[in-house]
Each structure stands twice: as structure tokens, then as C-alpha cells.
Amino acid sequence: QVQLVESGGGLVQAGGSLRLSCAASGRIFSINVMGWYRQAPGKQRELVATSTSGGSIDYADSVKGRFTISRDNAKNTVYLQMNSLKPPDTAVYYCLLHSPRWGSVSWGQGNQVTVSS
């Protein structure tokens, strides 16, 4: 029904920046939540940021002031601008789309982000 394709991961030095993107395709209801989770080795998957189609945005405390989530509703694409990256940000980042109408969640394939120091 819904496919999410991520891009933009990579290797960066501490203090650097990366920009992730996630494009959704398929049967997408206009009212939805898109966002990002991440999972570091040996850790639980944690919320990074979410953005609703109505304009509400939320961030994990650990990334506030450094990461910015944005979306292009016409393109069904969500972005994550990551600045001032730190080694603890190293993780696989997963895009998500949640449809309250359908009660479903779709996931991207995951993008590795590695921050060296």
C-alpha cells in the first residue's frame, strides 16, 4: 500500500551535518504523521522527530536545537536536517508514516548515520 524510500545517510565527523530524506508513495491519506526513529547498536529504537500533516512538530530532547524536521506534502516527502552531529547520534535512522485513518504504520528501509570523532 505504502512504500517509503530513504536517502542521505553516511559518514560524517563530529560537528558536521547530514540531511536525510524520505519519499512516500502509494495509497497515502492526506492526514498522517511522518517522522524518524533511530536505533543504535545494542539500544532500543527511539523517537527522533515527528511532523503531522496539520503542522505539529515534536523532537526528542536529545536532538532539540540541532535537528530540524520538515515536510513537503505535495511530494509526500519528509526531511531531517541534522546539524552539530555527535558520536551518540550514530544509528540506523528509519523513516515512518502513520495513518490514523487506517491505523497503520509504514517504515523505510533504514539509513546508517555514523558520526566519528
C-alpha positions, 0 to 999 in steps of 0.5 A, a space after each residue: 500500500 505504502 512504500 517509503 524510500 530513504 536517502 542521505 545517510 553516511 559518514 560524517 565527523 563530529 560537528 558536521 551535518 547530514 540531511 536525510 530524506 524520505 519519499 512516500 508513495 502509494 495509497 497515502 491519506 492526506 492526514 498522517 504523521 511522518 517522522 524518524 526513529 533511530 536505533 543504535 547498536 545494542 539500544 532500543 529504537 527511539 523517537 527522533 522527530 515527528 511532523 503531522 500533516 496539520 503542522 505539529 512538530 515534536 523532537 526528542 530532547 536529545 536532538 532539540 536545537 540541532 535537528 530540524 524536521 520538515 515536510 513537503 506534502 505535495 511530494 509526500 516527502 519528509 526531511 531531517 536536517 541534522 546539524 552539530 552531529 555527535 558520536 551518540 547520534 550514530 544509528 540506523 535512522 528509519 523513516 515512518 508514516 502513520 495513518 490514523 485513518 487506517 491505523 497503520 504504520 509504514 517504515 523505510 528501509 533504514 539509513 546508517 548515520 555514523 558520526 566519528 570523532 
